[in-house]
Amino acid sequence: MDLDFKDELALMPDLRHRLRQLRWFRATFRANARAVAAHYGVCYTIDETRLSRVFFDWVERVDARKEFARLDRADFIVFSAGLALAELIRKAPATVVRGADDVQQHDPAAEIVRFWPEGFLYTNYCVCAIAALFEQEFGAAPRLDRCAGDLRTWWSYRENVAELPSYATAYLDRFLGGEPNWVAPDLVESRVAMKQARAILDAGGKNGLPGLTHSG
């Protein structure tokens, strides 16, 4: 996976808040598409209306669960990116305009890009955003698991999200070496890290955070 765009994102001051503005969300997504095109030779056209719908639906879903960011900020960043990835896959704002046959052969990810260029673009954007946010907020980006470069995993990924786009969150967790929640991937309260963080709070004599529901 091409993470060069991560360095460009990481240079943006206050990236966390900028990505939650439509202007910056659209600009960074287009910039990522240009970076992927330059690296792999696959070019895309972007439907701005669909991309805007991705943004608004994503922000609405994140805002509905934002109190969980106080439990585990790092895990909430990954979860939020998973929601964005699911919306990108669901609304499909990108279309290939230069075929996958032109993908550079020497790159390890070439087979994946040829197999699913749109899915690669969406996933690459979300992974780069996570990596840049982690660098800004925690000093280091998470490592990608080997399965992120495994074509067989991507076959499964594409097949499953075609049936249920919310599985994108689980696959993103898997690519980042986390423990996916295959049963309810879009429920933040069911995530392993969130359950562990809540258990630590409860063990310390607190009943969770204000406004935080106990379920799952």
C-alpha positions in Angstrom: 0.0 0.0 0.0 1.3 3.5 -0.9 1.6 5.5 2.3 3.5 8.4 0.7 0.3 10.6 0.9 0.5 10.1 4.7 3.5 12.4 4.9 1.5 15.2 3.0 -1.4 14.8 5.4 0.8 14.8 8.5 2.1 18.3 7.5 -1.4 19.8 7.8 -1.8 21.6 11.1 -4.7 20.3 13.2 -5.6 17.5 10.7 -8.2 16.1 13.1 -10.4 19.1 12.7 -9.6 19.8 9.1 -10.8 16.4 7.9 -14.1 17.1 9.5 -14.6 20.1 7.1 -16.1 19.3 3.7 -13.6 21.5 1.9 -10.6 19.7 3.3 -12.2 16.2 3.2 -12.8 16.6 -0.6 -9.4 18.3 -1.2 -7.4 15.5 0.6 -9.4 12.8 -1.1 -8.6 14.2 -4.5 -5.0 14.7 -3.5 -4.9 11.0 -2.5 -6.3 10.0 -5.9 -3.6 12.0 -7.6 -0.9 10.3 -5.4 -2.2 6.8 -6.2 -2.3 7.7 -9.9 1.3 8.9 -9.8 2.4 5.8 -8.0 0.4 3.1 -9.7 -0.6 4.6 -13.0 -4.4 4.2 -12.4 -6.3 7.4 -12.8 -9.8 8.2 -11.4 -12.6 10.6 -11.9 -14.3 11.8 -8.7 -18.0 12.4 -8.4 -18.1 15.5 -6.1 -21.8 15.0 -5.3 -21.3 11.5 -4.1 -18.1 12.4 -2.3 -20.1 15.2 -0.4 -22.7 12.6 0.6 -20.0 10.4 1.9 -18.7 13.2 4.0 -22.1 14.3 5.5 -23.2 10.7 6.3 -19.8 9.9 7.8 -19.8 13.0 10.0 -23.3 12.3 11.2 -22.4 8.7 12.2 -19.2 9.8 13.9 -20.9 12.6 15.9 -23.5 10.1 17.1 -20.8 8.1 18.9 -18.1 10.7 19.5 -18.3 10.3 23.3 -16.3 7.1 22.9 -13.3 9.1 21.8 -12.8 9.8 25.6 -12.5 6.1 26.3 -9.8 5.3 23.8 -8.8 8.1 21.4 -6.5 5.9 19.2 -9.2 3.2 18.7 -11.8 5.8 18.0 -9.7 7.2 15.2 -9.5 3.8 13.6 -13.2 3.2 14.1 -14.1 6.6 12.5 -11.9 5.9 9.5 -13.7 2.5 9.2 -17.0 4.4 9.0 -15.6 6.6 6.3 -14.3 3.6 4.4 -17.7 2.0 4.5 -19.4 5.1 3.2 -16.9 5.4 0.4 -17.5 1.8 -0.6 -21.3 2.2 -0.3 -21.5 5.5 -2.4 -18.6 4.8 -4.8 -17.5 8.3 -5.7 -14.5 7.2 -7.7 -14.4 5.7 -11.2 -11.4 4.4 -13.1 -10.6 6.4 -16.3 -7.3 4.8 -17.1 -7.3 1.0 -16.9 -5.7 -1.2 -14.3 -3.6 -2.8 -17.1 -1.3 0.2 -16.8 -0.4 -0.4 -13.2 3.4 -0.6 -12.6 4.4 -4.2 -12.5 7.3 -3.9 -10.0 5.2 -2.7 -7.1 4.1 -5.4 -4.6 0.6 -3.9 -4.5 0.2 -4.0 -8.3 -2.0 -7.1 -8.3 -4.3 -5.6 -5.7 -4.7 -2.3 -7.6 -5.4 -4.2 -10.8 -7.9 -6.4 -9.0 -9.9 -3.6 -7.2 -8.6 -0.1 -8.0 -11.5 1.8 -6.4 -11.4 -0.2 -3.2 -7.6 0.3 -3.1 -8.1 4.1 -3.5 -10.7 4.3 -0.7 -8.6 2.0 1.7 -5.4 3.8 1.0 -7.0 7.2 1.8 -8.3 5.9 5.1 -5.1 4.2 6.1 -3.1 7.3 5.2 -5.4 9.5 7.3 -5.1 7.1 10.3 -1.3 7.1 9.9 -1.1 10.9 9.7 -3.4 11.4 12.7 -1.4 8.9 14.8 1.8 10.7 14.0 0.3 14.1 15.0 -1.4 12.9 18.1 0.8 9.9 19.3 4.1 10.4 17.6 4.1 7.3 15.5 2.0 5.7 12.8 0.6 2.1 13.3 2.2 -0.7 11.4 0.3 -2.4 8.6 -0.3 -6.1 9.0 1.1 -8.4 6.3 -2.4 -9.3 5.2 -2.8 -5.7 3.9 -0.6 -6.8 1.0 -2.2 -10.2 0.5 -4.4 -10.5 -2.7 -6.4 -13.3 -1.2 -7.4 -11.1 1.7 -8.5 -8.5 -0.8 -10.6 -11.0 -2.6 -12.4 -11.7 0.6 -12.6 -8.0 1.5 -14.2 -7.1 -1.8 -16.7 -9.9 -1.7 -17.8 -9.3 1.8 -18.2 -5.5 1.6 -20.2 -5.9 -1.6 -22.8 -7.6 0.6 -22.4 -5.6 3.7 -20.3 -2.3 3.5 -20.0 -2.1 7.3 -17.5 -5.0 7.1 -15.0 -2.4 5.8 -14.4 -1.4 9.4 -13.5 -4.9 10.4 -11.1 -5.3 7.4 -9.5 -2.0 8.2 -8.9 -3.3 11.8 -7.4 -6.4 10.3 -5.1 -4.4 8.0 -3.8 -2.5 11.0 -3.2 -5.6 13.1 -6.2 -5.2 15.4 -8.9 -7.6 16.4 -11.9 -7.2 14.0 -15.5 -7.4 15.2 -17.1 -9.4 12.5 -20.5 -9.6 14.3 -21.2 -5.9 14.6 -18.3 -4.0 12.9 -20.0 -0.6 13.0 -20.9 -0.7 16.7 -18.2 1.2 18.6 -19.3 -0.1 22.0 -18.6 -3.7 20.8 -15.0 -3.1 19.9 -12.4 -5.0 22.0 -10.4 -1.8 22.8 -13.4 0.0 23.9 -14.6 -2.8 26.1 -11.2 -3.0 27.7 -11.0 0.7 28.3 -14.4 0.7 29.9 -13.5 -2.2 32.1 -10.4 -0.3 33.3 -12.6 2.7 34.2 -15.1 0.5 36.0 -12.4 -1.3 37.9 -11.2 2.1 39.1 -14.5 2.8 40.7 -16.1 4.8 37.9 -19.3 3.9 36.1 -18.0 4.9 32.7 -18.0 8.4 31.3 -21.0 10.7 31.4 -23.4 10.0 28.5 -21.7 6.7 27.8 -24.1 3.8 27.4 -23.3 0.3 28.7 -24.3 -2.3 26.1 -22.8 -5.3 24.3 
